[in-house]
Amino acid sequence: MTALPISNPAPAHRETLYSYLSRVAGVWRTDVAGLASDMGAGFKPLLDNEEAAFKAVADWTDLSPEIMDELLSWTGTRAGNVRMQFRGELYVSRALRNPIMRGCPVCLREDADGATGSAHSAMVMRGDWQLREAALCVRHRHPLVPLWQAAAPRDRFDIGARLREIEAEILSGAFERPLRDPSAYDLWLDRRLEDGTDDTWLKEHPVFVVTTLCRLLGQAMLKVSSPGEEYASGRAHAAGFDIVVDGAVEIRAALDRIATDATGALDEPGRAFGPLYTKLNRDYLDEPGFDPFRSILRGCILDNWPIAAGEVVLGEVVPQRRLHSLRTASLEAGIGVRALEPFLIEAGALREGDPRPDSRRLFDAQAQAGLLAEIPTLVGPIAMRNAMGATRMELEALAEAGVLKPRTRVRKVKNPWRLSDGVALVAELSDGAIAVEDEDKDWETLLLAYRRSGVALDDLIRNIRNERLTVGKRARVPGFHGIVVPKSEVDVLAAPRQVTRDEALEEVPGSMAAADFGRSVGLRDGGVFQAMIEAGHVSAYQIINPRTSRPQHRMSPEDMAAFHRRFVTLTTLAAETGQHRNTLKGAFAARRITPFSPEGRDFGAVYLRVDVVGLLR
């Protein structure tokens, strides 16, 4: 005759309902399905979480409501189609239900020690082992290892039957692995599941959200290629938790570091952040618990990738573009990458020599919006001259004098000019101009006036604007080339000025004798250079030479700079261009460039800079 037990065993700490049923069945020496039927519950209704089945178990085993609630809290009960209630919080079902059942083999072996009946009937499956994001038994420092796998819940949760199949391996230690110290993540999760204790800012966030985020962030930081392995080792969880526990600022800093490392041409957010991006963008997009962290990731993406307005990032439409890459700016502006790059480098938006691909060379889209809108409208010198009605020499002279300024001075840019600048200048100078016959020899173009008189082109235009110089317009000559000024008024402006200043008692610091300066620029005939000073074409000042007691012309640094701005010589031009003097002479002859000789006066081999500006370029 078989002796029957006097009472049922009490549920163990953290035990699941299905583990407890199996232990009770073991005590009564029956299987779990038969026991559930005898209780009036039925095994399938229990697996389906029917309230009546739970009540039948509680009544049959004489469990108090408090003990039954604790048992079910570690088991996990359905709370909708894809949700489960576990330890007082909601989880998605797949976070707790997995065909692979894991556990701590050391716990199971200890359970069997001292068992009066079969060893497997004393073994307890703990509820925290079900959690996908748990990786370690904190008590024994042993990793949670796979024990069995069953797709059908009826087979998976027949705990006694499955433990009986692996009892010998558990008792022999075949499942045991090297121990490891619990990480801060392991300890936090164990306390949080035990009684809700949490002294970090994470206490306001669900366990499911925090544990999932820790793993995903850790995988992104560690560049994990085999996520399954990271589940087992807990390395990704630990790495992610060490960042997450310090708050939003540290989370953002970690994301920015990942973004900074994404320097490849194909390193878009999905590639850079891996599962962290895809999960928050797809699987958990409708999970409000992830919203705060999704917002941090979204901010990082918008600050590190050229996302266009109207694109959807992590569930939200981007209202305004923050960044452009060289590639996206090229596409948006409709000009080639290599044509656009010099403008952005000159504007300080891009760094010259940046080795990153065009798609990862970023700049502030709003700060450069005006430039990007303007670049497609810029034109080359031929179009500029045609719009202005100017000759090549006139456009070059206006640019050299600073009257017209190209949008960029990068030499390899073929279209540096704003048409509006040239057209506006012509309109301004033509306003109020008097009609002049084409054959009238008393008038001359601005460029001829400059070259004949030596009065700087910008000075001529300044005098027109100040109404100190009359402006005329030839009837049959359109544009800038038809704008003329009277020679007589130009001659007044060009009259020799007293540029030899009053005698000074002391030399100006950095000055030098005018004759010495003339020789330094290749004008060795001191009399000729002295004549340029006396004619008012070169500025200087006088002192009394202490050795000879006679007046001497000297030039200050400002005087010398003024000479170089207006004139060039073969000596100075060779130094500027690196070309040999003979090469320059040949170029002068080819372009019919003649020395500076106002009113036929010979001042030697000195040239107006405006006449040679083409050679300088």
SEKEKE-100532 format. One record per residue (C-alpha): x negated, y, z. Coordinates in Angstrom, 2 decimals, decimal comma. Last residue first. Layout:
BEGIN
PT     east    north       up
PT        X        Y        Z
...
END
This chain:
BEGIN
PT     east    north       up
PT   -46,23    85,36   -61,85
PT   -49,16    87,74   -61,57
PT   -49,49    87,81   -65,34
PT   -45,87    88,94   -65,69
PT   -46,45    91,72   -63,17
PT   -49,22    93,15   -65,37
PT   -47,51    96,36   -66,48
PT   -45,89    96,92   -63,07
PT   -49,30    96,85   -61,43
PT   -50,41    99,90   -63,40
PT   -53,91    99,33   -64,74
PT   -57,42   100,59   -63,93
PT   -60,24   100,02   -66,40
PT   -61,41   103,65   -66,65
PT   -59,55   106,79   -65,60
PT   -59,21   108,24   -69,11
PT   -56,66   111,05   -69,40
PT   -54,23   110,67   -72,33
PT   -51,28   112,38   -70,66
PT   -51,32   109,67   -67,98
PT   -53,94   107,02   -68,82
PT   -53,47   103,73   -66,89
PT   -55,21   101,05   -68,94
PT   -53,49    99,25   -71,83
PT   -51,50    96,01   -71,90
PT   -50,95    94,83   -75,47
PT   -49,61    91,45   -74,32
PT   -52,27    89,48   -76,21
PT   -54,95    92,05   -75,39
PT   -54,19    91,97   -71,70
PT   -54,16    88,15   -71,76
PT   -57,58    88,10   -73,39
PT   -58,92    90,53   -70,81
PT   -57,48    88,29   -68,07
PT   -59,26    85,25   -69,44
PT   -62,51    87,23   -69,62
PT   -62,10    88,29   -66,00
PT   -61,68    84,65   -64,88
PT   -58,41    83,61   -63,32
PT   -57,92    83,01   -59,56
PT   -54,71    85,04   -59,70
PT   -55,20    87,51   -56,84
PT   -59,01    87,67   -56,93
PT   -59,08    88,02   -60,72
PT   -56,47    90,78   -60,42
PT   -58,57    92,69   -57,89
PT   -61,69    92,65   -60,08
PT   -59,89    93,24   -63,37
PT   -58,22    96,23   -61,76
PT   -54,76    96,61   -60,28
PT   -52,72    99,67   -59,36
PT   -49,56   100,69   -57,51
PT   -49,38    98,44   -54,44
PT   -53,17    98,11   -54,35
PT   -53,66   101,89   -54,19
PT   -51,04   102,24   -51,43
PT   -52,82    99,55   -49,39
PT   -56,08   101,52   -49,70
PT   -54,43   104,72   -48,53
PT   -52,76   102,92   -45,60
PT   -56,11   101,41   -44,55
PT   -57,53   104,97   -44,56
PT   -59,54   106,32   -47,49
PT   -62,43   108,74   -47,25
PT   -63,37   111,77   -49,33
PT   -66,50   113,64   -48,25
PT   -67,08   117,32   -47,49
PT   -70,79   118,29   -46,99
PT   -72,82   118,43   -43,77
PT   -75,20   115,90   -45,38
PT   -75,62   113,60   -42,38
PT   -72,43   114,40   -40,44
PT   -70,29   114,12   -43,60
PT   -67,51   116,64   -43,12
PT   -64,20   114,78   -43,41
PT   -61,61   114,65   -46,16
PT   -58,50   112,49   -46,68
PT   -57,37   110,12   -49,43
PT   -54,39   109,35   -51,70
PT   -54,86   108,11   -55,26
PT   -52,91   109,51   -58,26
PT   -53,11   113,13   -57,09
PT   -55,33   114,39   -59,91
PT   -58,12   115,01   -57,37
PT   -58,00   111,39   -56,21
PT   -58,00   110,02   -59,77
PT   -60,92   112,36   -60,59
PT   -62,91   110,98   -57,66
PT   -62,40   107,51   -59,14
PT   -63,76   108,73   -62,46
PT   -66,73   110,48   -60,83
PT   -67,56   107,43   -58,76
PT   -68,02   105,29   -61,87
PT   -68,17   101,87   -60,25
PT   -64,47   101,11   -60,51
PT   -64,63    97,36   -59,72
PT   -62,30    97,27   -56,73
PT   -65,13    97,41   -54,20
PT   -66,82   100,20   -56,23
PT   -63,78   102,42   -55,81
PT   -63,66   101,62   -52,09
PT   -67,27   102,68   -51,70
PT   -66,59   105,94   -53,55
PT   -63,59   106,62   -51,32
PT   -65,71   106,16   -48,20
PT   -64,12   103,72   -45,79
PT   -61,35   103,73   -43,21
PT   -60,70   101,07   -40,55
PT   -60,33   103,63   -37,75
PT   -59,72   107,12   -39,22
PT   -62,97   109,10   -39,23
PT   -63,31   112,09   -36,95
PT   -63,16   115,87   -37,35
PT   -60,62   115,65   -40,11
PT   -60,38   117,95   -43,10
PT   -56,87   118,47   -44,26
PT   -55,37   115,86   -46,56
PT   -56,41   115,12   -50,10
PT   -53,04   114,08   -51,45
PT   -52,13   117,54   -52,59
PT   -49,73   116,50   -55,27
PT   -50,44   116,54   -58,97
PT   -47,20   117,16   -60,89
PT   -45,36   113,85   -61,43
PT   -42,02   115,04   -60,10
PT   -42,26   118,13   -62,31
PT   -43,24   115,94   -65,24
PT   -40,16   113,80   -64,65
PT   -37,99   116,91   -64,89
PT   -39,55   117,84   -68,23
PT   -39,31   114,29   -69,55
PT   -35,53   114,30   -69,17
PT   -34,09   110,95   -67,91
PT   -32,65   108,02   -69,86
PT   -30,20   105,13   -69,33
PT   -29,75   103,23   -72,62
PT   -32,07   100,41   -71,58
PT   -29,89    99,84   -68,52
PT   -26,78    98,97   -70,50
PT   -25,82    99,74   -74,07
PT   -27,79   101,84   -76,58
PT   -25,55   103,61   -79,08
PT   -24,63   106,72   -77,09
PT   -27,80   107,18   -75,10
PT   -26,96   107,83   -71,49
PT   -28,41   110,65   -69,38
PT   -29,58   111,11   -65,80
PT   -30,72   114,38   -64,26
PT   -33,18   114,07   -61,41
PT   -32,74   115,70   -58,01
PT   -29,24   114,25   -57,64
PT   -30,26   112,20   -54,56
PT   -29,30   109,03   -56,42
PT   -31,32   110,12   -59,45
PT   -34,25   110,99   -57,18
PT   -34,11   107,51   -55,63
PT   -34,07   105,98   -59,11
PT   -37,24   107,85   -60,06
PT   -38,85   106,97   -56,73
PT   -37,98   103,27   -57,25
PT   -39,72   103,43   -60,61
PT   -42,86   104,96   -59,13
PT   -43,97   108,25   -60,70
PT   -47,04   107,32   -62,78
PT   -46,06   109,80   -65,43
PT   -46,18   107,81   -68,65
PT   -45,54   104,33   -67,22
PT   -42,78   105,50   -64,93
PT   -41,09   107,62   -67,54
PT   -41,37   104,76   -70,05
PT   -39,67   102,42   -67,54
PT   -36,93   104,96   -66,78
PT   -36,14   105,49   -70,45
PT   -37,11   108,75   -72,10
PT   -35,53   112,11   -72,94
PT   -36,97   115,06   -74,82
PT   -37,24   112,97   -77,97
PT   -33,50   113,21   -78,79
PT   -32,94   110,72   -81,64
PT   -30,44   108,53   -79,74
PT   -28,36   111,55   -78,80
PT   -27,78   111,99   -75,10
PT   -24,38   111,92   -73,34
PT   -24,50   113,01   -69,72
PT   -24,59   110,45   -66,92
PT   -21,89   110,85   -64,26
PT   -21,86   107,17   -63,35
PT   -24,43   105,44   -65,54
PT   -26,88   104,95   -62,67
PT   -24,23   103,30   -60,48
PT   -22,80   101,14   -63,27
PT   -26,26    99,91   -64,24
PT   -27,06    99,08   -60,63
PT   -23,71    97,31   -60,14
PT   -24,27    95,14   -63,24
PT   -27,70    94,11   -61,99
PT   -26,57    93,23   -58,48
PT   -23,39    91,50   -59,68
PT   -25,34    89,20   -61,97
PT   -27,09    87,76   -58,91
PT   -30,47    86,42   -59,99
PT   -32,58    83,40   -58,96
PT   -31,70    80,92   -61,72
PT   -34,84    78,99   -62,65
PT   -35,98    78,19   -59,12
PT   -39,59    77,02   -59,46
PT   -40,95    80,33   -58,27
PT   -39,17    80,48   -54,93
PT   -38,40    84,18   -54,56
PT   -34,73    83,62   -53,86
PT   -31,62    85,76   -54,27
PT   -33,65    88,01   -56,57
PT   -34,12    91,61   -55,44
PT   -33,43    94,55   -57,74
PT   -34,88    97,95   -56,77
PT   -37,80    96,20   -55,08
PT   -40,34    97,93   -57,35
PT   -41,56    94,56   -58,67
PT   -37,98    93,48   -59,36
PT   -37,15    96,66   -61,26
PT   -40,41    96,35   -63,22
PT   -39,69    92,72   -64,14
PT   -36,19    93,64   -65,32
PT   -37,55    96,54   -67,38
PT   -40,32    94,44   -68,91
PT   -37,84    91,77   -70,01
PT   -35,57    94,40   -71,55
PT   -32,33    95,53   -69,95
PT   -28,70    95,50   -71,14
PT   -27,63    94,53   -67,66
PT   -25,64    91,39   -68,55
PT   -28,17    90,40   -71,21
PT   -31,09    90,96   -68,84
PT   -29,48    88,81   -66,15
PT   -28,65    86,06   -68,62
PT   -32,26    86,02   -69,78
PT   -33,63    86,20   -66,22
PT   -31,72    83,15   -64,98
PT   -28,31    83,16   -63,35
PT   -26,75    82,72   -59,93
PT   -23,05    81,80   -59,65
PT   -23,65    78,17   -58,63
PT   -25,84    79,44   -55,75
PT   -23,23    81,76   -54,24
PT   -20,84    79,29   -52,64
PT   -23,71    77,30   -51,14
PT   -25,30    80,50   -49,79
PT   -22,05    81,69   -48,23
PT   -21,40    78,33   -46,58
PT   -24,91    78,20   -45,10
PT   -24,01    78,94   -41,46
PT   -20,77    76,95   -41,78
PT   -22,47    73,79   -43,05
PT   -25,20    73,74   -40,41
PT   -27,98    71,54   -41,82
PT   -28,79    67,88   -42,36
PT   -31,47    65,88   -44,16
PT   -30,00    62,38   -43,67
PT   -28,38    61,89   -47,10
PT   -31,41    63,37   -48,87
PT   -33,65    60,66   -47,46
PT   -35,97    61,54   -44,56
PT   -39,57    62,53   -45,29
PT   -39,08    66,24   -44,44
PT   -41,80    67,99   -46,47
PT   -40,16    71,40   -46,26
PT   -37,74    71,71   -43,37
PT   -34,13    72,48   -44,21
PT   -31,79    75,33   -43,20
PT   -34,58    77,90   -43,01
PT   -33,08    79,96   -45,84
PT   -36,19    79,31   -47,96
PT   -35,80    75,58   -47,38
PT   -32,12    75,73   -48,30
PT   -32,80    77,62   -51,53
PT   -35,67    75,31   -52,45
PT   -33,44    72,18   -52,01
PT   -30,63    73,19   -54,34
PT   -32,43    72,64   -57,65
PT   -33,86    69,32   -56,45
PT   -30,46    68,11   -55,31
PT   -28,75    69,04   -58,54
PT   -25,86    71,47   -58,68
PT   -22,12    70,99   -58,25
PT   -21,89    72,87   -54,97
PT   -20,00    70,02   -53,29
PT   -22,19    67,27   -54,71
PT   -25,41    69,08   -53,85
PT   -24,12    69,92   -50,38
PT   -23,26    66,25   -49,83
PT   -26,79    65,16   -50,81
PT   -28,70    67,82   -48,90
PT   -26,62    66,84   -45,92
PT   -23,90    69,13   -44,73
PT   -22,76    69,53   -41,17
PT   -19,78    70,86   -39,24
PT   -16,99    70,25   -41,77
PT   -13,62    71,46   -40,54
PT   -10,36    69,84   -39,44
PT   -11,68    66,25   -39,15
PT    -8,62    63,97   -39,01
PT    -8,55    61,73   -35,93
PT    -8,43    57,93   -35,66
PT   -12,10    57,24   -35,06
PT   -13,12    59,64   -37,83
PT   -10,58    60,45   -40,54
PT   -11,86    62,66   -43,37
PT    -9,97    65,88   -44,06
PT   -12,97    68,17   -43,65
PT   -16,15    66,41   -44,71
PT   -18,41    64,47   -42,34
PT   -22,11    65,23   -42,75
PT   -23,44    63,08   -39,87
PT   -25,12    63,99   -36,56
PT   -22,85    66,47   -34,80
PT   -19,63    64,95   -36,18
PT   -20,83    61,48   -35,17
PT   -21,75    62,56   -31,65
PT   -18,40    64,25   -31,14
PT   -16,59    61,14   -32,31
PT   -18,61    58,98   -29,91
PT   -17,65    61,20   -26,97
PT   -13,99    61,22   -28,04
PT   -13,96    57,44   -28,34
PT   -15,27    57,28   -24,78
PT   -12,38    59,35   -23,46
PT    -9,87    57,50   -25,70
PT   -10,90    53,94   -24,74
PT    -8,11    53,53   -22,17
PT    -5,61    54,68   -24,79
PT    -5,96    51,37   -26,71
PT    -4,55    52,05   -30,18
PT    -7,96    52,24   -31,87
PT    -9,21    49,22   -29,93
PT    -9,71    46,81   -32,84
PT   -10,25    49,48   -35,52
PT   -12,35    52,56   -34,88
PT   -13,36    51,71   -31,32
PT   -14,29    48,20   -32,43
PT   -16,03    49,28   -35,64
PT   -18,07    52,00   -33,95
PT   -19,34    50,02   -30,98
PT   -19,68    46,96   -33,25
PT   -22,57    48,61   -35,16
PT   -23,59    52,08   -33,96
PT   -26,00    52,96   -36,78
PT   -24,35    50,87   -39,50
PT   -20,82    52,09   -38,84
PT   -22,08    55,64   -38,38
PT   -23,84    55,71   -41,80
PT   -27,46    54,61   -42,04
PT   -27,54    53,94   -45,78
PT   -30,34    56,39   -46,65
PT   -32,22    55,38   -43,53
PT   -32,96    57,79   -40,68
PT   -30,65    56,42   -38,00
PT   -33,08    56,83   -35,08
PT   -31,60    60,24   -34,28
PT   -28,11    58,73   -34,18
PT   -29,19    56,12   -31,61
PT   -30,77    58,85   -29,50
PT   -27,60    60,93   -29,83
PT   -25,53    57,99   -28,58
PT   -27,76    57,69   -25,51
PT   -27,44    61,43   -24,80
PT   -23,65    61,22   -25,18
PT   -23,45    58,41   -22,65
PT   -25,75    60,33   -20,33
PT   -23,49    63,39   -20,43
PT   -20,33    61,31   -20,05
PT   -21,34    59,65   -16,79
PT   -24,23    57,99   -15,03
PT   -22,46    54,61   -14,85
PT   -22,29    54,45   -18,64
PT   -26,06    54,45   -19,13
PT   -27,07    51,66   -16,71
PT   -23,86    49,90   -17,75
PT   -24,95    49,66   -21,39
PT   -28,26    48,03   -20,58
PT   -26,67    45,59   -18,14
PT   -23,89    44,61   -20,54
PT   -26,37    44,13   -23,37
PT   -28,63    41,90   -21,27
PT   -25,78    39,76   -19,92
PT   -27,61    36,69   -21,15
PT   -24,54    34,74   -22,23
PT   -22,65    37,57   -23,85
PT   -25,89    38,73   -25,46
PT   -26,24    35,37   -27,21
PT   -22,84    35,80   -28,78
PT   -23,77    39,30   -30,00
PT   -26,53    37,97   -32,26
PT   -28,17    40,89   -34,13
PT   -28,54    43,14   -31,11
PT   -29,93    46,58   -31,92
PT   -30,71    47,06   -28,21
PT   -28,96    50,43   -27,99
PT   -26,01    49,40   -30,15
PT   -25,62    46,11   -28,29
PT   -25,74    47,94   -24,96
PT   -23,07    50,38   -26,12
PT   -20,80    47,49   -27,14
PT   -21,40    45,53   -23,93
PT   -20,93    48,49   -21,61
PT   -17,83    49,59   -23,54
PT   -16,20    46,20   -23,13
PT   -16,93    46,13   -19,40
PT   -15,61    49,66   -18,92
PT   -12,41    49,19   -20,94
PT   -11,49    45,83   -19,37
PT   -12,30    47,11   -15,89
PT    -9,88    50,01   -16,31
PT   -11,21    53,57   -15,78
PT   -10,74    55,83   -12,74
PT   -13,18    53,74   -10,66
PT   -15,80    54,45   -13,32
PT   -16,90    57,60   -11,50
PT   -18,81    55,31    -9,17
PT   -18,03    54,06    -5,63
PT   -15,98    51,10    -6,87
PT   -14,32    48,55    -4,60
PT   -11,32    46,97    -6,34
PT   -11,20    44,00    -3,97
PT   -13,02    41,08    -5,59
PT   -12,80    42,10    -9,24
PT   -14,49    45,48    -8,61
PT   -17,08    43,95    -6,33
PT   -18,11    41,29    -8,89
PT   -18,09    43,83   -11,75
PT   -20,38    46,26    -9,88
PT   -22,77    43,47    -8,84
PT   -23,06    42,12   -12,38
PT   -23,50    45,64   -13,84
PT   -26,24    46,54   -11,37
PT   -27,99    43,40   -12,57
PT   -27,89    40,07   -10,75
PT   -31,25    38,34   -10,32
PT   -31,80    35,47   -12,70
PT   -31,65    31,67   -12,34
PT   -32,92    29,24   -14,95
PT   -30,16    26,95   -16,28
PT   -27,98    24,19   -14,83
PT   -25,68    22,13   -17,00
PT   -27,64    18,87   -16,62
PT   -27,73    19,28   -12,85
PT   -27,01    15,58   -12,20
PT   -23,72    16,33   -10,40
PT   -22,50    18,47   -13,29
PT   -23,53    15,93   -15,90
PT   -21,78    13,11   -14,02
PT   -18,55    15,08   -13,66
PT   -18,38    16,02   -17,36
PT   -15,32    13,98   -18,39
PT   -13,75    14,16   -14,91
PT   -14,00    17,95   -15,15
PT   -11,91    17,94   -18,35
PT    -9,22    15,71   -16,89
PT    -9,02    17,71   -13,66
PT    -8,80    21,04   -15,48
PT    -5,92    20,20   -17,80
PT    -6,18    23,88   -18,78
PT    -7,99    23,35   -22,09
PT    -5,95    20,30   -23,11
PT    -2,56    22,01   -22,76
PT    -4,05    25,30   -24,01
PT    -4,93    23,68   -27,37
PT    -8,25    24,96   -28,80
PT   -10,43    23,00   -26,40
PT   -14,06    23,67   -25,47
PT   -15,91    22,39   -22,42
PT   -18,44    23,53   -19,82
PT   -19,96    26,65   -21,42
PT   -22,42    28,30   -19,00
PT   -22,04    31,16   -16,52
PT   -25,55    32,24   -15,61
PT   -26,74    31,33   -12,08
PT   -27,60    33,93    -9,45
PT   -25,88    31,61    -6,90
PT   -23,48    34,14    -5,36
PT   -23,54    36,54    -8,31
PT   -22,31    33,87   -10,73
PT   -23,33    35,55   -13,95
PT   -22,02    36,53   -17,41
PT   -18,66    38,25   -16,97
PT   -17,45    40,16   -20,07
PT   -15,34    37,25   -21,32
PT   -13,46    37,02   -18,04
PT   -12,51    33,40   -17,45
PT   -15,30    32,88   -14,90
PT   -13,62    35,49   -12,69
PT   -10,76    33,07   -12,10
PT   -12,83    30,36   -10,40
PT   -12,57    26,70   -11,41
PT   -12,76    24,59    -8,24
PT   -14,28    21,10    -7,98
PT   -12,83    18,79    -5,33
PT   -10,99    16,51    -7,75
PT   -14,16    16,23    -9,86
PT   -16,02    14,55    -7,00
PT   -13,50    11,74    -6,47
PT   -12,28    11,43    -2,93
PT   -13,79    12,40     0,42
PT   -15,73    15,32    -1,08
PT   -18,82    16,10     0,98
PT   -20,61    17,85    -1,86
PT   -18,21    18,15    -4,79
PT   -17,62    21,88    -4,26
PT   -21,40    22,39    -4,12
PT   -21,76    20,79    -7,56
PT   -19,00    23,01    -8,95
PT   -20,60    26,18    -7,55
PT   -23,99    25,13    -8,97
PT   -22,40    24,43   -12,38
PT   -21,17    28,04   -12,62
PT   -18,38    28,24   -15,16
PT   -17,30    28,58   -18,72
PT   -14,26    27,38   -20,69
PT   -14,56    27,85   -24,44
PT   -11,16    28,09   -26,15
PT   -10,91    31,66   -24,83
PT    -8,22    33,42   -22,82
PT    -9,35    36,27   -20,60
PT   -10,56    39,09   -22,91
PT    -8,48    37,58   -25,71
PT    -5,31    38,47   -23,86
PT    -5,95    42,21   -23,81
PT    -6,32    43,24   -20,20
PT    -4,00    45,05   -17,78
PT    -5,02    45,57   -14,17
PT    -3,97    44,24   -10,76
PT    -6,50    41,41   -10,65
PT    -5,38    40,16   -14,06
PT    -2,16    41,08   -15,87
PT    -2,31    39,93   -19,47
PT    -1,59    41,66   -22,76
PT    -1,17    40,41   -26,32
PT     2,56    39,65   -26,51
PT     3,60    41,24   -23,24
PT     2,37    41,06   -19,65
PT     1,31    37,41   -19,46
PT    -0,29    36,22   -16,28
PT    -3,94    36,00   -15,22
PT    -5,26    33,15   -13,08
PT    -7,04    35,24   -10,42
PT    -3,89    37,32    -9,85
PT    -1,80    34,12    -9,98
PT    -3,57    32,64    -6,97
PT    -3,36    35,92    -5,06
PT     0,38    36,17    -5,79
PT     0,88    32,56    -4,62
PT    -0,99    33,30    -1,37
PT     1,15    36,37    -0,68
PT     4,40    34,60    -1,64
PT     3,56    31,79     0,80
PT     2,60    28,43    -0,66
PT     4,71    25,42     0,36
PT     3,24    23,19    -2,36
PT     6,72    22,32    -3,74
PT     8,12    25,81    -3,24
PT     5,14    27,63    -4,76
PT     5,06    25,23    -7,72
PT     8,79    25,68    -8,36
PT     8,44    29,43    -8,11
PT     5,72    29,44   -10,79
PT     7,93    27,33   -13,07
PT    10,88    29,67   -12,57
PT     8,69    32,66   -13,43
PT     7,65    31,20   -16,77
PT     3,96    31,74   -17,50
PT     3,95    29,83   -20,81
PT     1,25    27,47   -19,44
PT     3,55    26,85   -16,47
PT     6,49    26,27   -18,80
PT     4,30    23,77   -20,67
PT     3,28    21,86   -17,51
PT     6,80    21,29   -16,23
PT     8,14    23,08   -13,15
PT    10,36    20,53   -11,45
PT     7,58    19,61    -9,05
PT     7,64    16,04   -10,37
PT     7,11    17,43   -13,90
PT     4,12    19,52   -12,79
PT     2,67    16,45   -11,08
PT     3,09    14,34   -14,22
PT     1,36    16,98   -16,35
PT    -1,45    17,37   -13,82
PT    -2,29    13,69   -13,65
PT    -1,74    11,56   -10,56
PT    -3,74    10,54    -7,51
PT    -1,83    12,75    -5,08
PT    -5,08    14,41    -4,05
PT    -6,19    14,60    -7,67
PT    -2,86    16,17    -8,67
PT    -3,39    18,79    -5,95
PT    -6,86    19,48    -7,37
PT    -5,46    19,75   -10,89
PT    -2,71    22,10    -9,76
PT    -5,32    24,28    -8,02
PT    -7,47    24,52   -11,17
PT    -4,39    25,45   -13,20
PT    -3,39    28,14   -10,70
PT    -6,85    29,71   -10,75
PT    -9,21    29,73    -7,75
PT   -10,76    33,01    -6,59
PT   -11,20    31,67    -3,02
PT    -9,85    28,13    -2,78
PT    -6,11    27,29    -2,75
PT    -5,09    25,24     0,29
PT    -4,96    21,45    -0,03
PT    -1,57    19,68     0,11
PT    -0,47    17,94     3,29
PT    -0,19    14,48     4,95
PT    -1,66    12,67     2,00
PT    -0,10     9,36     0,90
PT    -1,64     6,00     1,81
PT    -1,34     3,45    -1,00
PT     0,00     0,00     0,00
END
